[in-house]
Amino acid sequence: MEFEILYKCSHAHARVGRLKTAHGEFETPVFMPVGTAGSVKAIGPDDLHGIGAGIILANTYHLYLRPGHETVKKMGGLHRFMGWNGSILTDSGGFQVYSLAKLRKITDDGVLFRSHIDGSEHFIGPEESMKIQAALGSDIAMAFDECTPYPAEYEVVKESMERTTRWAGRCVEFPRSRGQALFGIVQGGTFADLRAESARAVSALGFDGLALGGLSVGEDFETRKRVLEETVPHLPEERPVYLMGVGTPEDIVEAVMRGVDMFDCVMPTRNARNGTLFTGKGKIVIKNARYAEDERPVEEGCGCYTCSRFSRAYLRHLFMAREILAYRLNTVHNLYYYVRLMDRIRKALREDSLPGFCENFYSDMRL
């Protein structure tokens, strides 16, 4: 993997970069559509290419349980298995194990847990996570970490953070698939000193990139911004910075200004399936009766397949009739909105006009 910084903003810590993997290159800041089980829900690889996605995210935990990483390996790896020739980042499974609070036991060796599918017992530690990701053949693998709950007492967060650092060291030592990059994960909750300690310790291990974990787990917007401001300066400037599981368009804009390069979140796809569509002037809940005879596209000037061909009235009809096509068209629009948002941010950074972009972004949202 190669990462090159192309432009730096004179008004904030934001920058434009170019990241190359074994399956192509793309510019950052970038949003990664989430394909948890080897599929971005409701759409296919052709839709993703049409949207302009250069990299997607898949999940180690879910693919390990079903269909199994060895099956994926036998089928030629995840790219061939799912018919996607762009880049893939695989999450380590740490967050999913974290979410199984009643079904798992954490030790220094790893995590013993029961499958949410059939209740069968499994164990994943740093080595197991790396082995699974090597079999999947992703372009970027993530170190196995413990996602700290929020809120939590200082000593609990410290113990969790130190365990994540030890696990990170074990991940670095484990063999990877050919050409596979590895990102470390910084933890530490909302405590500035723990975040700084984690950032320095994980950075020292020589990862190809660094990720910020343990956010978007219940903390408020202002706290999240503060944690970014206190943590990113402790990371090596020459490495890409990935904010895991975040988030709203506002979250992304604020995080870019604080030096974050990569994002993922289920929000655009999940909202699409629930009938909520993103626009530059806020969200549209397409089931509302006001759209029953609305001939306009979801967003005027949007270049996505959905907006170029279909009216709000038609999309509302599909959603109310529970037609499967509704989920695809809504998802195409929402992901296009997110990808286009990143395009606009990069353009503003190149032109060194980020403050003006942010002012227009928020004023449009208030209309």
Secondary structure, DSSP 8 states (H G I E B T S, - for coil): -EEEEEEE-SSSS-EEEEEEETTEEEEESEEE-B-TTSS-TT--HHHHHHHT--EEEEEHHHHHHTT-HHHHHHTT-HHHHHT--SEEEEE-SHHHHHH-GGGEEE-SS-EEEE-TTT--EEEE-HHHHHHHHHHHT-SEEE-------SS--HHHHHHHHHHHHHHHHHHHHS---TT-EEEEEE--TT-HHHHHHHHHHHHTTT-SEEEE-S-SSS--HHHHHHHHHHHGGGS-TTS-EEETT---HHHHHHHHHTT--EEE-SHHHHHHHTTEEEETTEEEETTSGGGTT--S-SSTT--SHHHHH--HHHHHHHHHTT-HHHHHHHHHHHHHHHHHHHHHHHHHHHTT-HHHHHHHHHHHHT-
